């Protein structure tokens, strides 16, 4: 990332009261040489499932949450990456666009449960959840590898930029998104796993040609990989560029925001880095 962009990013985060710089997301066909990544697991595709070829006990035994790897990359200011073989979570492989459509095993696990394994009870029935997944229909992975790494370390332009913030600072991101787009629907918060708010929904809106920010991280199963009271705020690169270039023209330069900074400081002192 060029020096000017990094400097503007740091200035924006400072104005927002964010001590952590954002992460970038992009796809590539070149396997990363380092970073946090899940172990290799067999493909959990619908076709293999229908033929009875998926060893589900082995897949669940090798489970690791996508957001857990992102959490480690955040804390170490390093890289996390995923592929069709190193996906960690069979549900996450769907959300990242590596395996579609969603398998029946995951549809039942996320809704009413699997005998002997239980379930998450995030939807009232498999039928309702199946319809939801078919409607969401994540964009196919745009490369063999999905990379998440600190924006300041990137040598390429990412598809998405992800901020992590608590509500007091999030208010600045939320309002700034409208300021640079003049769109009343510039910020959304859709249903899905935590990784859907960071990958799936932002990429879907981007594919539709819409500049939309997505607030995510509501999934209780992944909250352990967020700081207390923290959520993710994911924007397309084009919106990030506008935010970094124009924040000085906005409310972030007013007395109102200076007063808000006192609440942000109080929030930071209260919670610190507690997860």
N, C-alpha and C positions, 0 to 999 in steps of 0.2 A: 504494500500500500504506500502511495507517495506521501511525502512528509506533510504537505499541505492538508491532505485529507485527514491524516492522523491528528494533526494539530487542531483542526476544526472539530473533529470528533471529541477530543479531550476537552475542548472549550465548551462544547454543547453539554457533555456529561457533567462538567463542573457547574455549569449554570443550572442544571437540573438537580444537582445535589447527589449525583450518582458516583460512587467511588469505584465501581466496576465498569470497565469499558465493555461495549457490546461484542457479541460473537457474530461471525458471518457464516452463511450456509451456501454451499455450491455443490455441483455434481461434476465428476470427472471420470474418465476411463483409465486414468493412471492410478495404480494402487499406491497409497501413501506408504512411506518408509517407516513412519513412527506414529504413535498416538494411541489413545484408548479405543479398543474395538472389541466386540464380543467374540467368543470362540466360534469356530466353524461348526455349523449345524446343517442337517439335511434340509432340502427344500420343502416348506410346508404349503405346497400349492394345492388348489382345489382338485386338480386332476389327479394328483398322487393320492390325495385323501380319498377320493371316490374309488380308486383302485385298491384301497387298503394298504398303501405302501408307506404311509407316514408313521414312524415310531414315536407316537405322541409322548409316552413317558420319557424317552430320551430327549425330546425337544424341550419339554417342561423342566427336566433336570438341568439342562444347559441354559435355562432362562436367565437373561439379564436385561434390565430395563434400558431402553434407549436414553431416557432422561438421566439415568444413573451414570452413563458414560459421558453425557454432556456435562453433568455436575462435576465429574472428576476433571474434565478438560477446563471447565471454568476455574476451578480452585487451583489448578496447576498452570493456568494460562498456556494450555497445550491444545492438542487436537483430539477430536473424537471422530471416528468414521465407521460407516456401515456399508454392507453390500448384501446381495441376495444370498450369500453363504454365511455372512457374519452380521446377522440382524439382531441377535439377542432375544428379542420378543417376537413371536409369530404374529401377534397383533400389530406390533410396530412395523414389521416388514410390509404389512398391508398399508399402513398410514404413510410410509415412506415411498410407496409405489413400486416395491420390488416384487410383491406377490399379490395378484388380484385374480378373481374376487376373494373376499374373505372366506376362510374355511368354516365349515359347520362346527368344528370343535371349538373355535374361538367364539363363534356366534353364541353357542350354548354356554361357554364359560363366562362370557361377559354379561349374559342375561340370567337365565335361571339356574345354570350350573351344570357340572358334569358329575355323574355318579362316582363317588369315591374321591373326587377332587374338590367339589364345591364350586362356587361361582361368585362373581362380583356383584350381581344384582343391580347393574346400572341400567337395565331396560326390563320392562315387565314380561317380555316374551321373546323367544327366538324369532318369531315371525316379524314382530315389530322391529327388532334390531337388524334383521336381514334386509328389510326395506330401507332402513336408515343407511346401512352400509352401501346399498345399491345406489341410493341417492347421492351420497357423499362422493363415491367413486374417485379416489385420489388420482392425481396425474401420474402417469407412468414415470418411473425414475429416469431422469434425463441423462444418466451415465451409470457406469458400473459401480461407482462409489459415491456415497453422500458424505460430504466433509463438513464438519463444524469446527471452527477454530477462531481464536481471537482476531478481530478485524485488523488490529495493528500489525499482525504478523503475516497477513495474507499477501501473496504476490499475484493475485488475480482479483477480478471484480466479482463479488458474490451475487447470488440471486436474491438473498434475503439478509437482513440485519436484525439481530435479536437483542433487545434490551431486557434486563432483569431489574424490576423496580417494585417498591412498595407503593401503596395508594397515594401517599403525599407527593412523591416524585412522579408517579404515573399520571397525576393530573396534568403535569406539564407536557408529557408526551401526548396525551389524549388531545389536549387543546391545540398543541402545535400541529398535529396531523390535520386538523380542520383548517388551521391558518394557511398551510402550504397547499391545500387542495381545494378549499372552498366547497367541500362536499360534506353534506350533513351525514352521510353514511360512510365516512372515511375510516371509522373505527367500528369493528364488530367483535363479537365474542360468541363463537359457535360451539356446539356440543362436540365432544370427542375426547379421546385420550389426550394426555398432556402433550405428546409428540404431534398430535393433529393440529394443535394451536400453533406449534412452532414450525411445522413443515407443510402438512396437508392443505389446510385452509389458505394460508398465505400464497402457496404455489397455485392453488385453484384460481384465486382472484387474479393473480399475476397472469395466468394463462388466458383469462377472460379480458385482459387489457385494462384491468381496474387497479388503481392505486388505493389499496385498502390495508390498514393496519389491523392486526388480529391480537386481541388479548387472550392469553391461554394460560394453562397451568392449573385448571380447576379440578382435575382428576385426583380424587383422594388417594388412589393407589400410587401416584407419583409425587405427592406433596412432600415426601421425605427427601426429595432431591431438589427442593427449593428452600430458600431461607424463610424464616417465619414471616408471614404476611406478604410474601413476595409472589409476583406473577411475571409472566413473560409478555413482552410487547414486540411483535414481529412486524417488520415493514419491508416492502420491496426496496431494492437498491435505489430506484429512482426517487422514492419518497425520502429516503435517508439523505440523499444528496441535497434535496430542497431544505430539509430540516437543518442540516449542518450549515447550509449557506445563508439561511434567512432567519435563524432564531433571534438574531439581534434586532430584527425589525418588529418582533412580536411582543406579546405581553411579558415575555421572559426578561425584558429590559425595564419593566415598570416597578413602581413601589409595591404594587399588589404582590408581585412574585417575590420581592425581597422579604415581605412579611411571611409568605408561604415557606421560604427557606428556613425560617425558625422552626416550623413544624417538621420539616424534613430533617433538620438537625436533631430534633427531639426524637423522632422515629429512629434515626440511625443510632443515637446514643442508647435508646431503649432496647433495640433488638440486636444491633451489631451484626455479626455473621452467624447468629444462631439459626440452625435449621429446624 
